[in-house]
Amino acid sequence: MSSAQAYQYVRPSALTGAGLGLSTSGGTTASSGRADHPHFFSGVLTRAAPAAAGLLGLADVARTRYHRPQPTALRDPVVTCNGDRLRLESFSACGGVYARLDVLQDALDGEVVELGTTNVDVNGPLREALARVGDDPMHLAVGTAELVVTTLDGATVEKKVPLPDRWLRGFAEVQVIASGFDARAELRAADAVRFLRGLPRGGRGEVLWAVPAGRSLRLTTRPAPGAVCLAGTHRLATLLPLLRFARALRLYGPPVTAGSQPAASAWELELPGMRYVLTLSPETFRGFSGEGAVLDALAADETAADADLVGALLAFEPRLDADLLAAGAGLTPARTRAALTQLGTSGRVGYDLAEAAHFHRELPYDPARVAEMNPRLRAARALAEDGAVRFETPELARVTTGETRTVRFDGDRATCTCPWWLDHRGGRGPCKHVLAARLVRDGSRPVGDGSGVGASAHPDDVRAPGVGGRA
């Protein structure tokens, strides 16, 4: 499912003798809330060449389908001004690669006009101009203070592009998945260049594992402790033009054992005064939207209320201190983390691996639409409300969905007899039956008599591969 997103700019972004001017559209500011064309920064970009190459990389990711290459519309990057840095984010058209360029304080010299988030225009002529940027510092403006009046003869520039639900849901999933990563390896510049340039060019769907080996990495087809999953070496191609600026390469991922299934990973290139990070889904055909990482935190009714409390404390900080937020909201650390996950589903927080902390941003899309894009959770609530869940013991429940599924609890872990759970064993989040049973068990929904048929057919019960997963 998708809908058209309309971007309206007062003029196209351009690189001229006056510098790089990035036009903004439909954002949120810290001081005044919604703004049509916010103005965030005006000053000097002291490291122009790597910033230009990084912005080109974001644009390349946004227009690419890595699993089934085909032409697609370019979705404009999201830019957040957090005061001491600019964060530029994009997502691949297939929903399986997330890219972010953080331009840090060392690469910026100027005035922060406002804090907030917006889209910025990236167009064909700008892409061509960015490819020619040299090493000299240049002026950068994110938005403009100049008032441009829209007239009937067209003082604005408008773009309309499709935004699939899975693309928007991916923003929520990535920040939850990344928050479970740890640093696994770090390569110095020369070693990083050799490794990345030596990656195999074929095998677009092959899942490999990068294992630390001395000062570099070796690739293997089998998981091993300390390894980082690399599904589709071609998805790292956007790093190659940045290698001439590289200072280090860092790899992040979840814990891995000899029997691990493919997992998401993050590849962070340190550049002068900035960082460029790619987060890859576990397999090339899997988009982040189907990973289900947000579902456990969203299942409790109290989480929405907690998110309102925590959200009121956010002020576009570059690093969110969970302990301070917990104290300010009067919540436990666990409930605060769940609230941050809830805020992520509406695009209000992201996760920075280098800082091991969330950051505040507001995606420039309809928050209500983004927050309601979890079909498994919607189906689970329908099952609970329709009385489809019956507990026979505190650890065993029957969930009726036309067929009866058995859910067993062992502390915080749960198993189910449905095809979804048998396929993924919890590796892509809980199925709708486990979620429904948890809602009833925890008192979020009334216990039924087991006679209801629950929700209509749902992808949890379908075994059909495709981009974006099967959930």
Order of alpha helices (4+ residues) and beta strands (2+ residues): beta-beta-beta-beta-beta-beta-alpha-beta-beta-beta-beta-beta-alpha-beta-beta-alpha-beta-alpha-beta-beta-beta-beta-beta-beta-alpha-alpha-alpha-alpha-beta-beta-alpha-alpha-beta-beta-beta-beta-alpha-alpha
